[in-house]
Amino acid sequence: MLICQIENHDESQILGCCIKQDCQHLRTYCQYCMTSLHSDHFQQLKSFKQLNQWIFQKMKSYDQLMNIIQQIRISINTIYDIVNPLYVQSFDNVQQLSQNYLNEQITKLIKIELIEGTGGLIVNLNELNERLNNLCCNFKNFKSIPILQTNFLENIGQNSQYNSNSLIRTQFFQQNQEIPEKLSILFSSDQKHSTIKLENNCKKAINSCVGWKIAICEPKIPKQSCPIYFSFKIINASASDIGVCHKNKIIQTNFQPDLQKNQAHGAYLINQQGYVYSNLNPNINNKEQSFKFQNNDIISVEINYQKQKIVWTNQNKQNQFSMQFDDEDDLYPCVGINYGEIITILYT
């Protein structure tokens, strides 16, 4: 049996809950609460039996909302999966390109041209985007509605319920200390292979020559209690790598380490095709264990020195992969890219 925790209410039995939207008191009520706290809105007090009926009604609306949202996500992902692979980089060095590569790129451009000329698809998509943005703004208003009442603790007083909520509140603040801190990084102009070109004030890396190479970012990742994160956006790539490295080991290989070796190669990376590379653990090195990602995906990398753990997250699809790392040497953010591949540091 639930007992009212408010002082001077004689530990009376809880009878139900108040569903008034702007009620500033504890939602549960006893016979004393009805007259002292909820007297101006009796009609919005629900007994537990009535409350279950009310929950059933609201969950029907919830199910309807979630079904609609799921259908929208499926439709958007379908369009995204069709359009995303059509990215084409400008042909700066045509003579170095193969005929097959040129044929593939021209085919992509023709598909874009067909989309442009098909029944106002782009116009309709833009109108849909505006409507979704308006809907999103409306839904964001609901996030600002407080869940806990402002005078919740004042009503409870110094009792066991108060102590319980104090503990919960303390745990909440402790958890908040784990919120990662964003690290502002740039590609290093000298800690990279010579054929990697940097643009946009060292925020964009482009591999201008055949072969896979690494570009290292600065500064190094600080060894602190709070987790650190940074993000990259895939502009044009099909086999790029994202992660961190021990700088000195990478420099020793002229920024071209052999990641397939099951030994310390100096890097902790995930590849676009799902392969992972670990300087620490040979059992997962060069194995297909991570999520795959593609052009326009945003990949964030979180480093937690306390747990010696790296977490990669695809912000577009919320996929995650993690691995442990060796913290004896400093870690630096880095990317590995093949010829023609482009990756940029995300600052939003």
Salt bridges, closest charged atoms under 4 A:
ASP22 OD1 - LYS20 NZ 2.31
ASP40 OD1 - HIS41 ND1 2.56
GLU288 OE2 - LYS292 NZ 3.83
ASP330 OD2 - LYS220 NZ 3.19
ASP330 OD1 - LYS223 NZ 3.90
